[in-house]
Amino acid sequence: MALSKEQLVRDIAESLDLTQAAVRGVFEQLAQIAQDCLENDGELTLPGIGKLKVVERAARTGRNPQTGQPIQIAAKKSVRLVPAKALVDGLN
């Protein structure tokens, strides 16, 4: 089951006896901090969850799915999550 942002906000607000607006504000601030940290340092550790890292994706040749013609896909930066050992161990 996928958990939506609203469900997550509601569950956290209920379990910590906070307003949903306060929890939503915390998530927005966390997103801003994560973006700033990834732009400056290239990685962010979330204890118990994992580490977010910026990775460089090289330019490559792909195919247009409608026509089958080759197209050039530009190089770009992407974010990758490396899960924490405790998280993986908890699943297994």
Backbone as CSV, one residue per row, in Angstrom:
resi,resn,N_x,N_y,N_z,CA_x,CA_y,CA_z,C_x,C_y,C_z
1,MET,0.838,-1.179,0.000,0.000,0.000,0.000,0.883,1.242,0.000
2,ALA,0.653,2.100,-0.943,1.379,3.365,-1.009,0.728,4.347,-0.034
3,LEU,1.546,5.110,0.646,1.065,6.072,1.629,1.162,7.471,1.022
4,SER,0.035,8.155,0.895,0.050,9.499,0.323,0.575,10.497,1.349
5,LYS,0.934,11.674,0.871,1.425,12.720,1.766,0.372,13.073,2.805
6,GLU,-0.878,13.181,2.393,-1.949,13.534,3.324,-2.149,12.467,4.392
7,GLN,-2.058,11.186,3.998,-2.190,10.111,4.983,-1.030,10.145,5.980
8,LEU,0.175,10.395,5.461,1.355,10.476,6.318,1.227,11.644,7.296
9,VAL,0.797,12.800,6.795,0.599,13.980,7.649,-0.442,13.679,8.728
10,ARG,-1.550,13.064,8.339,-2.613,12.741,9.282,-2.123,11.769,10.360
11,ASP,-1.419,10.711,9.955,-0.922,9.720,10.912,0.068,10.323,11.901
12,ILE,0.988,11.152,11.406,1.970,11.778,12.299,1.289,12.773,13.235
13,ALA,0.357,13.557,12.706,-0.359,14.527,13.534,-1.120,13.829,14.660
14,GLU,-1.774,12.717,14.345,-2.519,11.982,15.369,-1.599,11.352,16.411
15,SER,-0.493,10.753,15.947,0.385,10.055,16.892,1.156,11.016,17.789
16,LEU,1.443,12.240,17.319,2.189,13.208,18.124,1.305,14.300,18.713
17,ASP,0.008,14.204,18.485,-0.957,15.186,18.983,-0.602,16.603,18.528
18,LEU,-0.353,16.734,17.216,-0.059,18.022,16.581,-1.134,18.319,15.553
19,THR,-1.166,19.565,15.101,-2.104,19.900,14.028,-1.527,19.423,12.699
20,GLN,-2.409,19.142,11.759,-1.962,18.717,10.439,-1.192,19.839,9.751
21,ALA,-1.572,21.086,10.002,-0.864,22.224,9.407,0.578,22.283,9.903
22,ALA,0.788,22.001,11.183,2.147,22.022,11.736,2.999,20.924,11.114
23,VAL,2.436,19.739,10.974,3.182,18.617,10.381,3.472,18.899,8.914
24,ARG,2.495,19.473,8.199,2.701,19.827,6.792,3.837,20.837,6.665
25,GLY,3.912,21.799,7.594,4.993,22.783,7.604,6.350,22.141,7.839
26,VAL,6.381,21.144,8.718,7.636,20.421,8.971,8.101,19.718,7.699
27,PHE,7.177,19.078,6.981,7.548,18.399,5.734,8.072,19.380,4.691
28,GLU,7.430,20.536,4.573,7.887,21.536,3.612,9.276,22.035,3.969
29,GLN,9.519,22.254,5.259,10.847,22.705,5.699,11.893,21.619,5.474
30,LEU,11.539,20.362,5.735,12.457,19.246,5.500,12.823,19.153,4.021
31,ALA,11.844,19.341,3.148,12.115,19.304,1.715,13.074,20.417,1.306
32,GLN,12.893,21.617,1.871,13.780,22.741,1.556,15.190,22.482,2.072
33,ILE,15.305,21.951,3.284,16.618,21.640,3.851,17.310,20.566,3.014
34,ALA,16.570,19.540,2.605,17.147,18.465,1.781,17.652,19.022,0.457
35,GLN,16.873,19.883,-0.186,17.286,20.469,-1.461,18.554,21.297,-1.289
36,ASP,18.592,22.142,-0.263,19.776,22.968,-0.013,20.999,22.105,0.266
37,CYS,20.825,21.073,1.087,21.939,20.195,1.452,22.458,19.439,0.231
38,LEU,21.568,18.929,-0.605,21.993,18.192,-1.793,22.675,19.111,-2.800
39,GLU,22.212,20.344,-2.917,22.850,21.297,-3.832,24.260,21.646,-3.368
40,ASN,24.455,21.797,-2.053,25.744,22.242,-1.527,26.706,21.097,-1.246
41,ASP,26.252,20.037,-0.565,27.130,18.971,-0.125,27.053,17.718,-0.996
42,GLY,25.959,17.525,-1.683,25.812,16.352,-2.528,25.252,15.133,-1.823
43,GLU,25.027,15.202,-0.497,24.395,14.082,0.187,23.753,14.534,1.493
44,LEU,22.768,13.753,1.932,22.032,14.043,3.157,21.704,12.725,3.819
45,THR,22.071,12.580,5.080,21.778,11.369,5.830,20.499,11.554,6.629
46,LEU,19.573,10.622,6.468,18.325,10.592,7.224,18.423,9.382,8.154
47,PRO,18.711,9.599,9.436,18.931,8.485,10.363,17.769,7.494,10.369
48,GLY,18.104,6.218,10.259,17.107,5.158,10.266,16.442,4.923,8.927
49,ILE,16.626,5.840,7.973,16.010,5.712,6.647,17.070,5.434,5.589
50,GLY,18.078,6.290,5.510,19.135,6.092,4.532,19.830,7.385,4.197
51,LYS,20.549,7.352,3.095,21.323,8.505,2.660,20.881,8.897,1.260
52,LEU,20.556,10.180,1.077,20.249,10.715,-0.248,21.544,11.225,-0.847
53,LYS,21.836,10.818,-2.080,23.066,11.224,-2.756,22.744,11.764,-4.141
54,VAL,23.498,12.765,-4.556,23.395,13.275,-5.917,24.319,12.439,-6.789
55,VAL,23.783,11.929,-7.895,24.587,11.151,-8.835,24.502,11.804,-10.207
56,GLU,25.590,11.724,-10.934,25.643,12.254,-12.298,25.230,11.158,-13.273
57,ARG,24.283,11.456,-14.127,23.884,10.506,-15.172,24.482,10.986,-16.480
58,ALA,25.217,10.123,-17.136,25.909,10.474,-18.372,24.906,10.639,-19.520
59,ALA,25.322,11.405,-20.522,24.505,11.543,-21.734,24.455,10.176,-22.422
60,ARG,23.327,9.891,-23.069,23.191,8.597,-23.724,22.208,8.702,-24.882
61,THR,22.185,7.675,-25.688,21.266,7.618,-26.811,20.075,6.767,-26.415
62,GLY,18.884,7.290,-26.655,17.656,6.559,-26.376,16.845,6.426,-27.647
63,ARG,15.625,5.972,-27.531,14.737,5.831,-28.684,13.409,6.498,-28.404
64,ASN,12.885,7.201,-29.405,11.549,7.774,-29.321,10.564,6.610,-29.396
65,PRO,9.723,6.401,-28.382,8.835,5.238,-28.384,7.772,5.274,-29.487
66,GLN,7.430,6.470,-29.981,6.408,6.560,-31.026,6.973,6.236,-32.401
67,THR,8.198,6.727,-32.669,8.751,6.557,-34.014,9.891,5.555,-34.076
68,GLY,10.508,5.247,-32.946,11.648,4.345,-32.944,12.954,5.022,-33.331
69,GLN,12.892,6.313,-33.630,14.089,7.053,-34.024,15.002,7.263,-32.820
70,PRO,16.323,7.189,-33.024,17.242,7.458,-31.914,17.209,8.941,-31.538
71,ILE,17.282,9.207,-30.240,17.353,10.579,-29.749,18.480,10.661,-28.735
72,GLN,19.028,11.853,-28.578,20.107,12.066,-27.617,19.498,12.543,-26.296
73,ILE,19.809,11.842,-25.217,19.345,12.211,-23.888,20.510,12.899,-23.180
74,ALA,20.285,14.120,-22.715,21.344,14.929,-22.116,21.769,14.374,-20.755
75,ALA,22.995,14.704,-20.359,23.485,14.359,-19.027,22.692,15.162,-18.003
76,LYS,22.510,14.582,-16.822,21.776,15.292,-15.780,22.157,14.754,-14.407
77,LYS,21.762,15.506,-13.397,21.953,15.071,-12.022,20.665,14.415,-11.555
78,SER,20.812,13.401,-10.709,19.668,12.697,-10.167,19.920,12.435,-8.688
79,VAL,18.881,12.123,-7.943,19.013,11.825,-6.520,18.756,10.337,-6.326
80,ARG,19.630,9.707,-5.560,19.508,8.280,-5.289,19.458,8.062,-3.779
81,LEU,18.598,7.148,-3.345,18.499,6.793,-1.927,19.255,5.491,-1.695
82,VAL,20.201,5.530,-0.767,20.889,4.328,-0.318,20.281,3.996,1.036
83,PRO,19.502,2.910,1.128,18.791,2.627,2.376,19.742,2.294,3.520
84,ALA,19.326,2.661,4.732,20.098,2.368,5.933,20.050,0.870,6.205
85,LYS,21.130,0.357,6.794,21.208,-1.067,7.095,20.063,-1.486,8.013
86,ALA,19.730,-0.670,9.001,18.645,-0.997,9.926,17.307,-1.132,9.187
87,LEU,17.070,-0.301,8.195,15.840,-0.364,7.421,15.773,-1.670,6.623
88,VAL,16.873,-2.006,5.960,16.922,-3.237,5.168,16.786,-4.460,6.072
89,ASP,17.487,-4.446,7.212,17.411,-5.570,8.143,15.986,-5.733,8.694
90,GLY,15.296,-4.621,8.903,13.922,-4.678,9.384,12.962,-5.307,8.392
91,LEU,13.269,-5.193,7.117,12.425,-5.791,6.083,12.667,-7.287,5.944
92,ASN,13.885,-7.687,6.258,14.261,-9.106,6.102,14.191,-9.743,7.434
